[in-house]
Amino acid sequence: MSEVADEIDSPKAFTSKILRQLTKSGLVKSVKGPYGGFEIEHDKLAEIKLSQVVELFDGDDVYIGCGLGLSKCDNKHPCPLHHKFIQIRKDLQLMLENTNLLELVENNKENLSWLNRKAIRSM
């Protein structure tokens, strides 16, 4: 876990919590022992959709929440972006449901290092 946290420049406690949730859900496998760690079987990479990961951590809030973050926003009392945001949420859901982890790995094989927090902050 420490190696994962260090590699992505993430706090160890936060990374541990995330990995525990991923393991508990069955998306990630925890391997105990001196050469242990966390893994996703290659076959599962094609099965795991981004929507599963988002749902694990955020539930369906990303699909139903207000685009401006307002607590009172619905068809009867819409925020200024409500009707435009409906299509954005639908497109987001479609993309997450149709993208698997293997696509992320295959499309970024030589460039995975940019995913760490330091690289993102320096952009």
C-alpha positions as CSV (number, residue, x, y, z in Angstrom):
1,M,0.0,0.0,0.0
2,S,2.8,2.4,0.8
3,E,4.4,1.8,-2.6
4,V,1.1,2.7,-4.3
5,A,0.7,5.8,-2.2
6,D,4.2,6.9,-2.9
7,E,3.9,6.2,-6.7
8,I,0.8,8.4,-7.0
9,D,1.9,10.9,-4.4
10,S,-1.2,10.3,-2.3
11,P,-1.5,10.3,1.5
12,K,-1.0,6.7,2.9
13,A,-4.2,6.8,5.0
14,F,-6.3,8.0,2.1
15,T,-4.8,5.4,-0.3
16,S,-5.3,2.7,2.3
17,K,-9.0,3.6,2.7
18,I,-9.5,3.6,-1.1
19,L,-7.7,0.2,-1.5
20,R,-9.7,-1.3,1.3
21,Q,-13.0,-0.2,-0.3
22,L,-11.8,-1.5,-3.7
23,T,-10.8,-4.8,-2.1
24,K,-14.0,-5.2,-0.1
25,S,-16.1,-4.6,-3.3
26,G,-14.1,-7.3,-5.2
27,L,-12.7,-4.9,-7.8
28,V,-9.2,-5.3,-6.5
29,K,-7.5,-8.4,-5.0
30,S,-5.4,-8.1,-1.9
31,V,-2.4,-10.5,-1.7
32,K,-0.9,-11.0,1.7
33,G,2.7,-11.9,2.5
34,P,6.2,-10.5,1.9
35,Y,5.5,-10.2,-1.8
36,G,1.9,-9.2,-1.4
37,G,0.1,-6.1,-2.5
38,F,-2.9,-5.3,-4.6
39,E,-3.8,-6.5,-8.0
40,I,-6.5,-6.6,-10.6
41,E,-6.4,-9.7,-12.7
42,H,-5.9,-8.9,-16.4
43,D,-9.2,-10.6,-17.4
44,K,-11.1,-8.4,-14.9
45,L,-9.7,-5.2,-16.4
46,A,-12.0,-5.6,-19.4
47,E,-15.0,-6.4,-17.1
48,I,-14.7,-3.5,-14.7
49,K,-16.4,-0.4,-15.9
50,L,-15.6,3.1,-14.7
51,S,-19.2,3.4,-13.6
52,Q,-18.6,0.6,-11.0
53,V,-15.7,2.5,-9.5
54,V,-17.6,5.8,-9.4
55,E,-20.7,4.1,-7.9
56,L,-18.5,2.5,-5.2
57,F,-17.3,5.9,-4.0
58,D,-20.0,8.4,-5.0
59,G,-23.2,6.3,-5.4
60,D,-25.4,7.7,-8.1
61,D,-25.0,11.3,-6.9
62,V,-22.9,12.1,-10.0
63,Y,-25.9,11.3,-12.1
64,I,-28.6,13.1,-10.2
65,G,-26.8,16.0,-8.4
66,C,-27.2,19.6,-9.3
67,G,-24.6,21.0,-11.8
68,L,-24.0,24.0,-9.5
69,G,-24.1,21.8,-6.3
70,L,-27.3,23.3,-5.0
71,S,-29.3,21.1,-2.6
72,K,-32.7,22.3,-4.0
73,C,-32.6,21.8,-7.7
74,D,-35.1,19.7,-9.6
75,N,-37.5,20.0,-12.5
76,K,-39.9,22.1,-10.4
77,H,-37.2,24.4,-9.1
78,P,-34.3,24.2,-11.6
79,C,-31.0,26.0,-11.2
80,P,-29.9,28.1,-14.3
81,L,-28.0,25.1,-15.6
82,H,-30.5,22.3,-14.8
83,H,-31.8,21.6,-18.2
84,K,-28.4,21.8,-19.9
85,F,-26.8,19.6,-17.2
86,I,-29.3,16.8,-17.8
87,Q,-27.6,15.9,-21.1
88,I,-24.2,16.3,-19.6
89,R,-25.1,13.8,-16.8
90,K,-26.5,11.3,-19.4
91,D,-23.4,11.6,-21.5
92,L,-21.2,11.1,-18.4
93,Q,-23.1,8.0,-17.4
94,L,-22.9,6.6,-20.9
95,M,-19.2,7.2,-21.0
96,L,-18.6,5.6,-17.6
97,E,-20.8,2.6,-18.3
98,N,-19.0,2.0,-21.7
99,T,-15.4,2.5,-20.6
100,N,-13.5,-0.3,-18.8
101,L,-10.2,-0.3,-17.0
102,L,-8.4,-2.1,-19.7
103,E,-9.1,0.8,-22.1
104,L,-7.4,3.2,-19.6
105,V,-4.4,0.9,-19.3
106,E,-4.1,0.2,-23.1
107,N,-4.6,3.8,-24.1
108,N,-2.0,5.1,-21.7
109,K,0.6,2.3,-21.4
110,E,3.6,4.5,-21.9
111,N,2.3,7.5,-20.1
112,L,0.8,6.2,-16.8
113,S,3.1,8.3,-14.7
114,W,1.0,11.5,-15.4
115,L,-1.7,10.0,-13.3
116,N,0.2,10.8,-10.1
117,R,-0.9,13.8,-8.0
118,K,2.4,15.6,-8.4
119,A,2.2,15.5,-12.2
120,I,-1.3,16.8,-12.2
121,R,-0.5,19.6,-9.8
122,S,2.4,20.8,-11.9
123,M,0.3,21.0,-15.1
